[in-house]
Amino acid sequence: MIKSFGPLVLCAGLALASWTASAQEFKIGIVNLDRIVRESGPAKAAQTKLEQEFAKREKEINDLGNQIKSLSDRLERDAPTLAESQRAARQKQLVDQDREFQRKRREFQEDLNARKNEELQLIIDRANRAVKALAESEKFDLIVQEAVYINPRHDITDRVIKSLNAPGSR
């Protein structure tokens, strides 16, 4: 019975040795997409573009909020001297303006989030094209975007960022 295990152990050893040899030829890369979205030139350009695109609306909303705060403070200060009908009219005006302010702020936030998502998708698409080009040119077998642990020697994020930042990369 012991003699029958010899060839089995030998085969298992040979299989393990050949698997180890082939595993050394397997080339893997890992990309940190969050870093790409934060640090790449296209991501920074998109952030600047969004800030410029929404700056005017944001200022208008902030001004409206300050105006409502000012009206509220004035109403609070003047309330003891106002007639009941005047106080009620001002309170109604304040409530209406606050409702309009909340609506505008909500619409602004929805529009901003939609545009951020559009720009983010464009960046992710470009990053994926850059990763694929890098994988093909450097003969990677596997590139992973999410991992619990990354050995720094497999992290190719800097090379992808460099590729995205290169002039003429689209």
N, C-alpha and C positions, 0 to 999 in steps of 0.2 A: 504494500500500500504506500509506503514512503517513497518507493522508487517511482510511482506514478505521478507524484507531485513535482519531481525534478523537471521534466519537460514543460510543465505548466508554469512553474516559476521562471524558467528560462524564457519562455514566450512572453510572459508578463514583463519581465525585465527588458527584453528587446523592444516591446511595444512602448514602454515608458521612455526608454532612451530615444526612440525615433520621435515620439511626441515632443519630448524636450527639445530635440534638435529643430523640429519644425516650428515650435513655439518661439524660438529665438529669431526666426525669420519673419514672424508676424509683427508688422509695424502698426502701432496704435498712436493716435493723437487725441488730445482732449482740449476742448474749447470752452472757455467761460463766457457764455453769451452776455451775462450781466455786465462784465467788464467791457465787452465790445460796445454795448449800448451806452455805457457811461463814458468811455475813454476815446472812442474812435472819432476821427475828424468828421465823418458824415453825421454821427450822432450829435456832436457839438454844434455843427452847422444847422441841423434840424431844430435843436433847442433854441438857437438864436433866431431862426426863422419864425418859430412859434411865438417867441416873446415879442417880436416885432409885429407879427400878424394880430396878436390879441392885446397889445399894449393900450391901444386907444379905448377899446371896450372895457378893459379892466379899470382904466382911469375914470371913465364915465360912471361905472358902477361904484367905485370908491367915492367919487364926488357925490353921487346920489346918497350913499350911506352916510356921508358926513353931513349932508344937507338934512337928512331925516333926524340925525342925532341932534343937530342944531335946533331944529323945530321942536323936538321933544324937550330939550333943555329949556327953550323959551316958554313952551306950554307949561312946564312944571313951575317955572319962575313966575309966570303971569297968572296962573290958575286962580290964586286967591282973589285977584282983583277983577277977573272976568265975570261977565254975566253967564248964567247957566247955559243959555243958548249958544253963546260964543265959544265957551269951553267945549261943549258937545260938538260944535262944528269943527273946531280945530282938532279934536280927538279923532273925529271921523276922517278928516283930511290926512292926519298922521297915519291912521290905520290903512287908508287907501294907498298912500305913498309907500308904506312899508310892504304892503302886499305886492305892489308893482316892483319894488326893489328886490324882494325875494324871488319873484318870477324871473326878472332879468338876470339875477345872480345864478339861478338854477340853469337857465338857458345858456349862459356864458360857460358854466362849468361843463355842461353836456357837450357844447360845441368844442371846447378846449380838449376834453377827453377824446372825442371822436377824431380830432385832428392829430392828437398825440398818438393814438392807435394807428392812424394811417401812416404817419412818419415812422413809427416803430416798425411797422410791417415792411416798409421800404428798406429800412436799415437791416432788418433780419434777412430779407431776401438777398440783399447785396452781400451780407456776411456769409450766407449759405453758398452763394456763388463763389466767393473768395475761398471758402473752406474746400469746396469741391475742386476748384482749380489747384489749390495747394496739395490736396490729396492725390490728384492725378499726376501732378508734376513731380511729387516726391515719393510716389508709390506707397501711400498709406493703405493698409488693409481695412482699417476701421478708425473713424473719428467719432467721438462721443461728446455730446454737449452738456450733459448733466452727470455728475458723479459724486459719491459721498467722499471719496478720497482721491486725490490726484498726486501722483508722483511728479514733481516739477519737471523732470526730464521729458515727460510726455505732453506737457502743456504747450500747445502751439498758439495760444491766444495772442501773444505779442506779434507773431508772424502774420496772423490774420489781420490784426489792427494795422500793422505796417502795410499790408497789401491794400487795405481799404483807404489808408491815408495817402497812398501813392498817387501822384498826379495822373489824371486820365483814367483812374479806376472807376468803373461804372457798374 
